Amino acid sequence: MNSRIEELRNTLGLSQDKFGEALGVTRTAVCAWENGRRGVSEQTIISICREFNVNRAWLVEGVGDMFTNLPETILDELALQFDLSVEEKELVSDFCNLSKEQRTVIMRFLRGNN
């Protein structure tokens, strides 16, 4: 994972200072991660993925693309937070992809304001 953190930082065109600043850590911490002198906590992994829209599987395991699609990331977080099934997650996604007018009609129906 250490080399992928450095690869990510370089891809983003950020210095260790700027990368660390975005995560609330020092340049020294970033340098220690990249050199393997310091482990990367779960909270740091979450922060990197959220802050830079990074695919967690790529960061942790080196699998897939470096970056992920932001809406999918948000939906994944909602699914985890509210223990949504695959079908429920798809329903939320479908709702979000409707026009404003269509969402308004559905909201009125659900709230009994036909």
C-alpha positions as CSV (number, residue, x, y, z in Angstrom):
1,M,0.0,0.0,0.0
2,N,2.9,2.3,0.7
3,S,3.9,2.6,-3.0
4,R,0.3,3.2,-4.0
5,I,0.0,6.1,-1.6
6,E,3.1,7.6,-3.3
7,E,1.7,6.8,-6.7
8,L,-1.6,8.5,-5.8
9,R,0.1,11.6,-4.5
10,N,2.2,11.9,-7.6
11,T,-0.8,11.3,-9.8
12,L,-2.6,14.1,-8.0
13,G,0.5,16.3,-8.4
14,L,0.7,17.0,-4.7
15,S,3.7,17.5,-2.5
16,Q,3.9,15.4,0.7
17,D,3.0,18.7,2.5
18,K,-0.1,19.3,0.5
19,F,-1.2,15.7,0.6
20,G,-0.8,15.6,4.3
21,E,-2.5,18.9,4.8
22,A,-5.6,17.6,3.0
23,L,-5.7,14.7,5.4
24,G,-4.8,16.6,8.5
25,V,-1.3,15.0,9.0
26,T,2.2,16.2,8.6
27,R,4.6,15.7,5.7
28,T,6.6,13.5,8.0
29,A,3.6,11.1,8.4
30,V,3.1,11.0,4.6
31,C,6.8,10.3,4.1
32,A,6.7,7.5,6.7
33,W,3.7,5.9,5.0
34,E,5.4,6.0,1.6
35,N,8.6,4.6,3.0
36,G,6.9,1.8,4.9
37,R,8.2,3.1,8.3
38,R,4.7,3.7,9.6
39,G,1.5,1.7,9.1
40,V,-1.6,3.2,7.7
41,S,-4.6,3.1,10.0
42,E,-8.1,2.2,8.9
43,Q,-9.2,5.8,9.6
44,T,-6.4,7.1,7.3
45,I,-7.5,4.7,4.6
46,I,-11.0,6.0,4.9
47,S,-9.8,9.6,4.8
48,I,-7.7,9.0,1.7
49,C,-10.5,7.4,-0.1
50,R,-13.0,10.0,0.8
51,E,-10.7,13.1,0.3
52,F,-9.3,12.0,-3.0
53,N,-12.1,9.8,-4.4
54,V,-9.9,6.8,-4.3
55,N,-11.0,3.2,-4.9
56,R,-10.4,1.4,-1.6
57,A,-9.7,-1.9,-3.3
58,W,-7.0,-0.2,-5.3
59,L,-5.5,1.5,-2.3
60,V,-5.5,-1.5,0.0
61,E,-5.1,-4.5,-2.4
62,G,-3.9,-2.9,-5.7
63,V,-7.1,-4.1,-7.5
64,G,-9.1,-2.1,-9.9
65,D,-8.9,1.5,-10.9
66,M,-7.2,4.2,-8.8
67,F,-10.2,6.4,-8.7
68,T,-13.9,5.6,-8.1
69,N,-17.0,7.3,-9.3
70,L,-18.1,9.7,-6.6
71,P,-21.8,9.0,-6.7
72,E,-21.1,5.3,-6.2
73,T,-18.9,6.1,-3.3
74,I,-21.6,8.1,-1.6
75,L,-24.2,5.4,-2.3
76,D,-21.8,2.8,-0.9
77,E,-21.4,4.8,2.3
78,L,-25.2,5.2,2.6
79,A,-25.6,1.5,2.0
80,L,-23.1,0.7,4.8
81,Q,-24.5,3.3,7.2
82,F,-28.1,2.2,6.8
83,D,-27.5,-1.5,6.1
84,L,-29.2,-1.3,2.7
85,S,-29.6,-4.4,0.5
86,V,-28.5,-4.3,-3.1
87,E,-32.1,-3.7,-4.2
88,E,-32.5,-0.8,-1.7
89,K,-29.3,0.7,-2.9
90,E,-30.4,0.5,-6.5
91,L,-33.7,2.1,-5.6
92,V,-31.9,5.0,-4.0
93,S,-29.8,5.3,-7.1
94,D,-32.8,5.1,-9.4
95,F,-34.6,7.8,-7.4
96,C,-31.5,10.1,-7.6
97,N,-31.4,9.7,-11.3
98,L,-35.0,10.9,-11.8
99,S,-35.8,14.5,-12.8
100,K,-36.6,16.9,-10.1
101,E,-40.3,16.8,-11.2
102,Q,-40.4,13.0,-11.0
103,R,-38.9,13.0,-7.5
104,T,-41.4,15.6,-6.4
105,V,-44.3,13.4,-7.6
106,I,-42.9,10.4,-5.8
107,M,-42.3,12.4,-2.6
108,R,-45.9,13.7,-2.6
109,F,-47.2,10.1,-3.1
110,L,-45.0,8.7,-0.3
111,R,-46.1,11.4,2.1
112,G,-49.8,11.1,1.1
113,N,-49.9,14.6,-0.5
114,N,-51.5,13.4,-3.7
